[in-house]
Amino acid sequence: MSTGPENTPDTTATTARQQGEPVTDSVVDQLIARSNTLGSDPRNTNFAGGNTSAKGERTDPVTGRPVEVLWVKGSGGDLGTLTGDGLAVLRLDRLRALADVYPGQDREDEMVAAFDHCLFGKGGAAPSIDTAMHGLVDAPHVDHLHPDSGIALATAADGEALTRACFGDRVVWVPWRRPGFQLGLDISAVARDNPGAVGAILGGHGITAWGDTSEQAQAHSLEIIRTAERFLAERGRPEPFGPVLPGHGALPEAERRERAAALAPVIRGLASTDHPQVGRFTDDDTVLDFLARAEHPRLAALGTSCPDHFLRTKVRPLVLDLPADAPLEEAVARLTELHELYRADYRAYYERHAAPDSPAIRGADPAIVLVPGVGMFSYGKDAKTARVAGEFYTNAINVMRGAEAVSSYRPIEESEKFRIEYWALEEAKLARLPAPRPLASRVALVTGAASGIGKAIAARLAAEGACVVVADLDAGKAEAAAAELGDSDVAVGVACDVSDAAAVERALRAAALAFGGVDLVVNNAGLSVSKPLLETTEHDWDLQHDVMAKGSFLVSREAARTMIAQGMGGDIVYIASKNAVFAGPKNIAYSAVKADQAHQVRLLAAELGTHGIRVNGVNPDGVVRGSGIFAGGWGAQRAKVYGVQEEDLGRFYAQRTLLGREVLPEHVANAVFALTAGELSHTTGLHVPVDGGVAAAFLR
């Protein structure tokens, strides 16, 4: 890394440019490296929080003269994974000239639109509200971060005095101001008036640091963060959250997670009153200790302070005010009562502060629900958003602990929170988000999903936005199949013997803990033994009925319990078969159990409709390629029955259909998607043939 000033012309880059070669920009490379280093450590900043910048020279393609430009992390994105595409690039002379036309705080939002007139070239990320903070400070390199230790000082009642005690004159205090152009002017003035300072604590918000080189800016950021950590540790009083409340300590792990799984669908349903939400559960020690302590009700009611925190967690969480061992029924009833009170309180908050031009209320449900002795349930439009909301509230707990250890926690005023939560710029940012995919916010569980039809269904549902629980007899294969779909925000793998009621319950509990519950279940697990009647053993019969008839019943029963507890409706889909209605040769056990599954569809559609749960089926035929059943011996048995080579079985099935087309796992997945994506919202009790057209299997 370079140790010299970064705003001098890069002769190597100039030579390469003159020769028409690609330019490697050392300034940008160092900025990306610094951003990734700082952003990869959660002690430094939260996910997608903070921004970094660097200043340097570029050649104006119109005049051929060098101009000074600013590279700064754009709106959205995450420092830990930032790439060059995530940077906004602006002409520094034009950006700084905005100070001469700044109309004042009452019209500050206009300045973000003005940033577009300062852009250098085409492409790049949209400039964020924090751009002024970086451009107006004279230092070549600037960091703005949200470390827990820094925010603890920023939210302490006597934060200015504590900042002086912690850092002396090396770090200065900037009183709370909403992010924007004025805050950039404030920080610029502080840096100019305190030439010995390396950074600032931003009241109620976070930290800013600067340096002459990228290495120096990073070192100053880390100096502020680590010094604050040591100060809080050395000066902080023990047990800042107070003594343990009787009955509020953490339940034993097995009991805690079983209770969490029982509560999760109920809480998810409450949190989805206005908009469907995905949930995430955490019971880490930070959360459990906070909820065990006497001061947690007071502190939780104060809400979070850093804008990045409350934009994701809302102004305050919902907190269950019962001991950990309260009867489950009592906890459910009280959560329902508290939810109504929360909604009324949130609407009152909106009405207290909303102006005639404020965006409409976005939903009155909590994003964070805290249950003493059990843990935290967090919610969002998808699993990643839910997970990040929980991580941010954990950050907020750390902030409260630090502030209470050396002083008292005092977040920014509620009115200021509202101004940011319902900021026109925040509304515009939300409007720029891409439209949700068809199955966004839905949680799917697919049985037999590690191979064949089940794997194809899981992949299609995940591609359409669903969170997927890949259930399979083999845990390792289930986990491997889930990993192919994405990280744990997309899919998780669980072991599940569908013929075992306890195993099925465990799989549904896993879905509740991973994503909050379940909305879409596909009964796909199966096997087949192809034999004529006289050769079919009792074991053959029992095995197939245990897995497909009994297994589908067990899975549907547990799924229905979860869906009813959620109160959000749902879909149950059976992968039956053309054989459910077509009498094929030498296939008594398999065809009989498929007929059983087909009638389960009708019976459950009739029973569960009052809960908004739709039950439908798909009847494939001859899915040879990619099928675990066919590869496991079924293909050889059926090929023998029809007198063809096993490798020709797919073509044999295709040529006997009206369309003459082979059925693949993806075709079955398409039918499941069509049934569950919302366009067939008034359809239940239906069987969709996916067989290429077998006239003898037409439904009547």
C-alpha positions in Angstrom: 0.0 0.0 0.0 1.2 3.5 -0.7 2.2 5.7 2.2 2.3 9.0 0.3 -0.5 11.5 -0.4 -3.2 10.0 -2.6 -4.2 13.1 -4.4 -1.1 13.4 -6.6 -1.2 12.2 -10.2 -0.4 8.5 -10.7 2.2 8.5 -13.5 1.9 4.8 -13.9 -1.8 5.1 -14.5 -1.2 8.0 -16.9 1.3 6.1 -19.0 -1.1 3.1 -19.2 -3.9 5.4 -20.2 -1.8 7.0 -22.9 -1.0 3.5 -24.3 -4.7 2.5 -24.2 -4.1 -0.2 -21.5 -6.5 -0.9 -18.6 -5.8 1.3 -15.6 -5.5 -0.2 -12.1 -6.3 2.6 -9.7 -4.2 2.4 -6.6 -6.5 4.9 -4.8 -9.6 2.8 -5.4 -7.8 -0.4 -4.7 -6.7 0.9 -1.3 -10.2 2.2 -0.6 -11.8 -1.2 -1.4 -9.2 -3.0 0.7 -9.7 -0.7 3.7 -13.5 -0.9 3.4 -13.4 -4.7 3.3 -11.0 -4.9 6.3 -13.1 -2.6 8.4 -16.4 -4.0 7.3 -15.5 -7.6 7.9 -15.2 -7.2 11.7 -18.6 -6.7 13.4 -16.8 -4.7 16.2 -16.1 -2.0 13.7 -19.5 -1.6 12.0 -22.8 -3.3 11.4 -23.9 -5.0 8.2 -24.5 -2.4 5.4 -23.6 0.4 7.9 -21.2 3.2 7.5 -19.2 4.3 4.5 -15.7 5.1 3.4 -14.1 7.4 0.9 -10.9 8.5 -0.9 -10.0 11.5 -2.9 -7.7 11.5 -6.0 -7.2 12.8 -9.5 -8.7 11.8 -12.8 -8.3 13.3 -16.2 -11.4 15.2 -17.5 -12.1 13.5 -20.8 -13.5 16.8 -22.2 -10.6 19.2 -21.3 -7.8 16.7 -20.9 -6.9 18.3 -17.6 -6.7 16.6 -14.2 -9.7 17.1 -11.8 -10.0 16.0 -8.2 -12.7 13.4 -7.6 -14.2 11.7 -4.6 -14.8 7.9 -4.5 -17.4 7.1 -1.7 -19.4 4.1 -0.9 -22.8 4.6 -2.5 -26.3 4.1 -1.1 -26.9 0.6 0.2 -24.3 -2.1 0.0 -21.9 -3.4 2.7 -18.4 -2.4 3.5 -17.3 -6.0 4.1 -18.2 -7.0 0.6 -17.8 -3.6 -1.2 -16.5 -3.7 -4.8 -15.7 -0.9 -7.2 -19.3 -1.0 -8.6 -20.5 0.0 -5.2 -18.7 3.4 -5.3 -20.2 6.7 -6.3 -17.7 9.0 -8.1 -18.1 12.7 -7.9 -16.2 15.8 -9.0 -14.9 17.3 -5.8 -15.0 21.0 -7.0 -18.7 20.7 -7.9 -19.5 18.9 -4.6 -17.8 21.5 -2.5 -19.4 24.3 -4.5 -22.8 23.1 -3.2 -21.9 24.8 0.1 -22.4 28.1 -1.6 -25.9 27.3 -2.7 -27.0 25.2 0.4 -30.4 26.5 1.2 -30.4 25.5 4.9 -31.7 22.6 7.0 -35.3 23.1 6.1 -34.5 22.2 2.5 -31.6 19.9 3.1 -33.2 16.9 1.3 -32.7 18.9 -2.0 -29.0 18.4 -1.7 -29.1 14.7 -2.4 -30.6 15.4 -5.8 -27.9 18.0 -6.3 -25.2 15.2 -5.8 -26.3 13.8 -9.2 -25.1 17.0 -10.9 -21.6 16.4 -9.3 -21.1 12.9 -10.7 -18.0 12.2 -12.7 -18.7 10.0 -15.7 -21.4 7.4 -16.1 -22.2 4.4 -14.0 -21.4 3.8 -10.4 -23.6 3.7 -7.3 -26.1 6.3 -6.3 -24.6 8.8 -3.8 -25.8 8.4 -0.3 -26.9 11.0 2.2 -23.5 10.8 3.9 -21.6 12.0 0.7 -21.2 15.5 2.1 -19.5 14.2 5.3 -16.8 12.7 3.1 -16.5 15.4 0.4 -16.4 18.5 2.7 -13.8 17.2 5.1 -10.4 18.2 3.7 -8.6 14.9 4.5 -7.9 12.6 1.5 -9.4 9.6 3.3 -12.5 9.5 5.5 -14.3 6.7 7.3 -17.8 6.8 8.9 -18.6 3.7 11.0 -21.1 2.4 13.6 -19.1 0.5 16.2 -20.9 -0.5 19.3 -18.2 1.0 21.5 -18.4 4.3 19.7 -22.2 4.5 19.8 -22.2 3.7 23.5 -20.3 6.9 24.1 -22.4 8.7 21.5 -25.6 7.7 23.3 -24.4 8.2 26.9 -26.2 11.0 28.8 -22.9 12.8 29.3 -21.3 11.7 26.0 -19.4 14.9 25.3 -17.6 14.7 28.7 -16.9 11.0 28.3 -15.5 11.6 24.9 -13.1 14.1 26.3 -12.2 11.8 29.2 -11.6 8.9 26.8 -9.7 10.6 24.0 -8.6 14.0 25.2 -8.2 16.4 22.2 -7.6 13.6 19.8 -11.2 12.9 19.1 -13.9 15.6 19.2 -17.6 15.6 20.0 -20.2 16.5 17.3 -23.7 16.9 18.7 -26.6 14.9 17.2 -27.6 16.0 13.8 -29.6 14.1 11.3 -27.4 12.7 8.5 -27.1 15.2 5.6 -25.3 18.2 4.2 -25.4 20.2 7.5 -23.7 17.3 9.3 -21.0 17.3 6.7 -20.5 21.0 7.2 -20.3 20.4 11.0 -17.7 17.7 10.8 -15.7 19.7 8.3 -15.6 22.7 10.6 -14.7 20.5 13.6 -11.8 18.9 11.6 -10.6 22.3 10.5 -10.8 23.8 13.9 -9.0 20.9 15.6 -6.0 20.1 13.5 -4.7 17.6 16.0 -7.9 15.5 15.9 -8.1 12.2 14.1 -11.8 11.8 14.2 -15.1 12.6 15.9 -17.8 10.9 18.0 -21.2 11.8 16.4 -23.8 12.2 19.1 -26.4 9.5 19.1 -25.0 8.0 15.9 -21.4 6.7 15.4 -17.9 7.8 14.6 -16.0 9.5 11.8 -12.2 9.3 11.3 -9.8 10.7 8.7 -6.3 10.5 7.5 -3.8 11.6 4.9 -3.4 8.0 3.6 -5.7 5.1 3.4 -3.5 3.3 6.0 -3.7 6.2 8.4 -7.5 6.6 8.1 -7.9 2.9 8.9 -5.5 3.1 11.8 -7.4 6.2 13.2 -10.7 4.4 12.9 -9.4 1.4 14.7 -7.7 3.6 17.3 -11.1 5.2 18.1 -12.9 1.9 18.3 -10.4 0.0 20.4 -9.8 3.0 22.7 -13.5 3.3 23.4 -13.7 -0.5 24.0 -10.9 -0.3 26.6 -12.4 2.8 28.2 -15.8 1.1 28.7 -14.2 -2.0 30.0 -12.0 -0.2 32.5 -14.4 2.5 33.6 -17.6 0.5 33.4 -19.5 -0.7 36.4 -20.3 -4.4 36.7 -23.8 -5.5 35.9 -25.0 -2.3 34.1 -28.3 -4.0 33.3 -29.0 -4.6 37.0 -29.5 -7.8 38.9 -31.2 -10.9 37.5 -34.9 -10.8 37.7 -36.4 -13.9 39.4 -37.8 -16.3 36.8 -36.2 -14.5 33.9 -33.0 -16.5 33.6 -32.4 -18.6 30.5 -34.2 -21.9 30.3 -32.1 -25.0 29.6 -31.2 -25.1 25.9 -33.4 -28.0 24.9 -36.4 -26.6 26.7 -35.6 -23.1 25.4 -35.5 -24.1 21.8 -38.6 -26.3 22.1 -40.5 -23.3 23.5 -39.1 -21.0 20.9 -40.3 -23.4 18.1 -43.8 -23.5 19.7 -44.0 -19.7 20.0 -42.4 -18.9 16.6 -45.4 -19.5 14.3 -47.7 -17.5 16.7 -45.4 -14.6 16.8 -44.7 -14.7 13.1 -48.5 -14.5 12.5 -48.7 -11.5 14.7 -45.7 -9.8 13.1 -47.3 -10.4 9.7 -50.6 -8.7 10.4 -49.9 -5.8 7.9 -47.3 -7.5 5.7 -46.1 -11.1 5.4 -42.8 -11.5 7.2 -40.0 -14.1 7.5 -38.7 -14.7 11.0 -35.4 -15.5 12.6 -34.7 -16.7 16.1 -31.6 -16.2 18.2 -30.8 -17.2 21.8 -27.2 -16.0 22.1 -25.9 -15.1 25.5 -26.0 -11.3 24.8 -29.8 -11.4 24.3 -30.5 -13.9 27.1 -28.5 -12.0 29.6 -30.2 -8.7 28.7 -33.6 -10.2 29.1 -32.7 -11.8 32.4 -31.8 -8.4 34.0 -34.0 -6.0 35.9 -33.4 -3.0 33.7 -34.4 -4.6 30.4 -38.0 -3.3 30.3 -36.9 0.3 30.8 -34.1 0.2 28.3 -36.1 -1.7 25.7 -38.8 1.0 26.0 -36.2 3.7 25.2 -35.6 2.1 21.8 -32.5 2.2 19.7 -30.5 5.3 18.7 -28.3 4.9 15.7 -30.3 5.4 12.5 -29.1 2.2 11.0 -30.4 0.4 14.0 -34.0 1.7 14.3 -34.5 1.7 10.5 -34.3 -2.1 10.8 -35.6 -2.7 14.3 -38.3 0.0 14.5 -38.3 2.5 17.3 -38.7 -0.1 20.0 -39.3 -3.9 20.4 -42.2 -5.8 21.8 -41.2 -7.4 25.1 -43.1 -10.2 26.7 -43.6 -9.3 30.4 -43.9 -12.8 31.8 -41.3 -15.0 33.5 -39.6 -17.7 31.4 -41.6 -20.6 32.9 -45.0 -19.1 32.4 -47.4 -21.6 30.8 -47.3 -21.6 27.0 -51.0 -20.8 26.7 -50.6 -17.8 29.0 -47.5 -16.6 27.0 -49.5 -16.9 23.7 -52.4 -15.0 25.1 -50.2 -12.2 26.6 -48.3 -11.9 23.4 -51.5 -11.4 21.5 -52.6 -8.7 23.9 -49.2 -7.0 23.8 -49.3 -7.0 20.0 -52.5 -5.1 20.0 -51.1 -2.6 22.4 -47.9 -2.3 20.3 -49.9 -1.6 17.2 -51.9 1.1 18.9 -48.7 2.6 20.4 -47.0 2.6 17.0 -50.0 4.2 15.3 -50.0 6.9 18.0 -46.3 7.5 17.4 -46.9 7.9 13.7 -49.8 10.3 14.3 -47.8 12.4 16.8 -45.1 13.2 14.4 -46.5 12.8 10.8 -46.7 15.9 8.7 -49.1 16.4 5.8 -46.4 15.3 3.3 -45.1 12.3 5.4 -45.1 8.9 3.7 -48.0 6.7 4.7 -47.5 4.4 7.7 -45.6 1.3 6.6 -47.0 -1.1 9.0 -47.6 -1.2 12.8 -46.2 -4.6 13.6 -43.0 -5.1 15.6 -39.7 -6.1 13.9 -38.2 -7.4 17.2 -40.0 -9.5 19.8 -38.2 -10.4 23.0 -39.1 -13.3 25.2 -37.3 -13.6 28.6 -35.6 -16.9 29.1 -36.1 -17.9 25.5 -34.5 -15.3 23.2 -35.2 -12.9 20.3 -37.5 -13.2 17.3 -36.7 -10.8 14.5 -38.7 -10.2 11.3 -38.3 -8.8 7.8 -39.5 -9.2 4.2 -37.0 -12.0 3.7 -34.7 -14.1 5.9 -31.6 -11.9 5.3 -33.6 -8.8 6.4 -34.9 -10.7 9.5 -31.4 -11.8 10.4 -29.9 -8.4 10.0 -32.7 -6.9 12.1 -31.8 -9.3 14.9 -28.1 -8.5 14.5 -28.8 -4.8 14.8 -30.8 -5.2 17.9 -27.9 -7.2 19.4 -25.7 -4.3 18.5 -28.2 -2.0 20.3 -28.0 -4.2 23.4 -24.2 -3.8 23.4 -24.6 -0.1 23.0 -27.0 0.1 25.9 -24.6 -2.0 28.1 -21.7 0.3 27.3 -23.7 3.5 27.9 -25.2 2.2 31.1 -21.8 1.0 32.3 -20.2 4.5 32.4 -23.3 6.7 32.5 -27.0 6.3 31.5 -28.3 5.4 28.1 -30.0 8.3 26.3 -31.0 7.7 22.7 -32.0 10.5 20.3 -35.5 11.9 20.6 -38.5 10.0 19.3 -39.3 12.9 17.0 -35.8 12.6 15.4 -36.3 8.9 14.9 -39.6 9.5 13.1 -38.0 12.1 10.9 -35.5 9.5 9.7 -37.8 6.5 9.6 -40.4 8.5 7.5 -37.8 10.6 5.6 -38.7 11.3 2.0 -35.2 10.1 1.1 -35.8 6.8 2.9 -39.1 6.4 1.1 -37.3 7.1 -2.2 -34.7 4.5 -1.3 -37.4 1.9 -0.6 -39.1 2.8 -3.9 -35.9 2.0 -5.8 -35.8 -1.6 -4.5 -36.6 -4.2 -7.1 -40.1 -5.7 -7.0 -40.3 -8.8 -4.8 -40.2 -12.2 -6.4 -43.4 -14.2 -6.5 -42.6 -16.4 -3.4 -40.8 -13.7 -1.4 -41.6 -13.9 2.4 -42.9 -17.5 2.0 -41.2 -20.5 3.8 -41.3 -23.8 2.0 -40.6 -27.3 3.3 -40.0 -30.0 0.7 -39.6 -33.7 1.6 -37.3 -36.0 -0.3 -35.6 -32.8 -1.6 -32.0 -34.0 -1.8 -32.4 -35.5 -5.3 -34.7 -35.8 -8.2 -38.1 -34.2 -8.3 -37.8 -32.8 -4.8 -34.4 -31.2 -5.5 -35.8 -29.6 -8.6 -38.9 -28.3 -6.7 -36.7 -26.9 -3.9 -34.5 -25.1 -6.5 -37.5 -23.6 -8.3 -39.1 -22.3 -5.0 -35.8 -20.8 -3.9 -35.3 -19.2 -7.3 -38.7 -17.6 -6.9 -37.9 -16.0 -3.5 -39.0 -18.6 -1.0 -36.9 -19.7 2.0 -36.6 -23.5 1.7 -36.2 -26.2 4.2 -34.7 -29.2 2.4 -35.9 -32.3 4.2 -34.4 -35.7 3.4 -33.8 -39.1 5.1 -30.0 -38.5 4.7 -29.0 -35.4 6.8 -25.7 -34.9 4.9 -27.4 -35.0 1.5 -30.1 -32.6 2.7 -27.5 -30.1 3.9 -25.5 -30.5 0.7 -28.6 -29.8 -1.4 -29.5 -26.8 0.7 -26.0 -25.4 0.3 -26.3 -25.6 -3.5 -29.3 -23.3 -3.2 -27.5 -20.6 -1.2 -26.5 -19.7 2.3 -28.7 -20.1 5.4 -30.8 -17.1 4.5 -32.0 -19.1 1.5 -32.1 -22.7 2.5 -31.3 -25.1 5.4 -31.1 -28.9 5.3 -32.7 -31.2 7.9 -32.9 -34.9 8.4 -36.4 -36.2 8.2 -37.8 -39.7 8.1 -41.4 -38.9 7.1 -42.7 -42.1 8.5 -41.5 -41.1 12.0 -43.9 -38.7 13.7 -41.1 -37.4 16.1 -38.8 -36.8 13.1 -41.5 -34.8 11.3 -42.1 -32.7 14.4 -38.4 -32.0 14.6 -38.3 -30.9 10.9 -41.2 -28.5 11.4 -39.5 -27.1 14.6 -36.3 -26.6 12.5 -38.4 -24.6 10.0 -39.8 -22.5 12.8 -36.4 -21.7 14.3 -34.8 -21.0 10.9 -37.5 -18.9 9.2 -40.3 -18.5 11.7 -42.7 -21.2 10.5 -43.9 -22.6 7.2 -46.3 -21.6 4.5 -45.7 -24.1 1.7 -45.2 -27.8 2.1 -44.5 -30.3 -0.7 -45.1 -34.0 0.1 -42.6 -35.4 -2.3 -40.7 -38.1 -0.3 -41.3 -41.5 -1.9 -39.9 -44.8 -3.1 -41.3 -47.7 -5.2 -41.0 -51.4 -5.6 -42.5 -52.6 -8.8 -43.9 -56.2 -8.5 -46.9 -58.1 -9.5 -49.5 -59.0 -6.9 -48.3 -62.5 -6.1 -44.7 -61.3 -5.6 -45.5 -58.2 -3.5 -44.6 -58.9 0.1 -46.2 -57.5 3.2 -43.0 -55.6 3.8 -43.2 -54.0 0.3 -46.7 -52.9 1.0 -46.0 -51.5 4.5 -42.8 -49.7 3.4 -44.5 -47.8 0.6 -47.5 -47.0 2.7 -45.4 -45.9 5.6 -43.4 -43.5 3.5 -46.0 -42.1 1.2 -49.5 -42.5 2.8 -48.5 -42.3 6.4 -45.6 -39.9 5.8 -47.7 -37.5 3.8 -50.3 -37.6 6.5 -47.8 -36.9 9.3 -46.1 -34.0 7.4 -49.5 -32.5 6.4 -50.7 -32.8 10.0 -47.7 -31.0 11.5 -47.6 -28.4 8.7 -51.3 -27.6 9.3 -50.7 -27.1 13.0 -48.0 -24.6 12.2 -50.1 -22.8 9.5 -53.2 -22.6 11.7 -51.0 -21.1 14.5 -49.7 -18.5 12.1 -53.1 -17.6 10.8 -51.6 -16.8 7.4 -53.1 -19.5 5.3 -50.8 -21.8 3.3 -50.3 -24.4 0.6 -49.8 -28.1 0.9 -48.9 -29.9 -2.4 -48.8 -33.7 -2.9 -46.6 -35.1 -5.6 -48.9 -38.0 -6.4 -48.8 -39.8 -9.8 -50.6 -40.6 -12.9 -50.8 -44.1 -11.3 -53.2 -42.6 -8.8 -55.9 -42.9 -11.5 -54.4 -45.2 -14.1 -54.3 -48.9 -13.5 -50.8 -49.9 -14.7 -49.5 -53.5 -14.8 -47.7 -55.2 -11.9 -47.6 -52.2 -9.6 -50.1 -52.8 -6.9 -48.4 -51.3 -3.8 -47.2 -48.1 -5.5 -50.3 -47.3 -7.4 -52.5 -48.0 -4.4 -50.5 -45.7 -2.1 -50.6 -43.0 -4.8 -54.4 -43.2 -4.9 -54.3 -42.8 -1.1 -52.2 -39.6 -1.5 -54.6 -38.3 -4.2 -57.6 -38.7 -1.9 -55.7 -37.1 1.0 -55.6 -34.0 -1.2 -59.4 -33.9 -1.5 -60.0 -34.7 2.1 -57.6 -32.0 3.4 -58.7 -29.4 0.9 -62.2 -29.9 2.3 -61.1 -29.7 5.9 -58.4 -27.0 5.8 -60.1 -24.5 3.6 -61.6 -22.6 6.5 -58.1 -21.8 7.6 -57.1 -20.4 4.2 -54.9 -23.5 3.5 -55.1 -24.8 0.0 -54.3 -28.4 -0.8 -53.5 -29.5 -4.3 -51.7 -32.3 -6.1 -49.4 -32.9 -9.1 -49.6 -36.2 -11.0 -46.4 -36.8 -12.9 -45.6 -39.8 -15.1 -42.3 -41.5 -15.8 -39.8 -39.0 -14.5 -36.7 -41.0 -15.3 -33.9 -38.6 -15.7 -32.6 -37.3 -12.4 -35.0 -39.4 -10.4 -33.8 -41.1 -7.2 -36.6 -43.6 -7.3 -35.7 -44.8 -10.9 -32.0 -44.8 -10.1 -32.7 -47.0 -7.0 -34.0 -50.0 -9.0 -37.5 -48.9 -9.9 -36.2 -48.0 -13.5 -34.8 -51.5 -14.0 -38.1 -53.1 -12.7 -40.3 -51.0 -15.0 -38.1 -51.5 -18.0 -38.4 -55.3 -17.5 -42.2 -55.0 -17.3 -42.4 -53.1 -20.6 -39.6 -55.1 -22.3 -37.3 -52.2 -23.0 -33.7 -51.3 -22.1 -33.5 -49.3 -18.9 -31.6 -46.5 -20.7 -34.5 -46.2 -23.2 -37.2 -46.0 -20.5 -37.6 -42.2 -20.6 -38.1 -42.3 -24.4 -40.5 -45.2 -24.0 -42.7 -43.2 -21.6 -42.5 -40.2 -23.9 -43.6 -42.0 -27.1 -46.7 -43.3 -25.5 -48.0 -39.8 -24.6 -50.1 -37.4 -26.6 -47.4 -34.8 -26.7 -44.5 -37.2 -27.2 -42.4 -35.4 -24.7 -40.3 -36.8 -21.8 -41.2 -35.5 -18.3 -38.3 -34.1 -16.3 -38.1 -33.0 -12.6 -38.2 -29.4 -13.7 -41.6 -29.9 -15.3 -43.0 -31.1 -12.0 -41.4 -28.1 -10.2 -43.1 -25.8 -12.7 -46.5 -27.2 -11.7 -45.8 -26.7 -8.0 -44.8 -23.1 -8.6 -47.9 -22.5 -10.7 -50.1 -23.9 -7.9 -48.5 -21.8 -5.1 -47.3 -18.5 -6.7 -50.6 -16.7 -6.2 -52.3 -16.7 -9.6 -54.4 -19.8 -8.6 -55.4 -18.3 -5.2 -58.9 -19.7 -5.5 -57.9 -23.2 -6.4 -57.9 -26.1 -4.0 -58.5 -29.9 -4.3 -57.0 -29.9 -7.8 -54.7 -32.5 -9.3 -52.5 -31.2 -12.2 -51.3 -33.8 -14.6 -47.7 -33.5 -15.7 -47.5 -36.6 -17.8 -47.1 -35.4 -21.4 -50.7 -36.4 -22.0 -51.8 -39.9 -21.0 -55.4 -40.2 -22.1 -56.1 -43.1 -19.7 -55.1 -40.9 -16.8 -57.4 -38.0 -17.7 -59.3 -36.7 -14.6 -63.1 -37.0 -14.7 
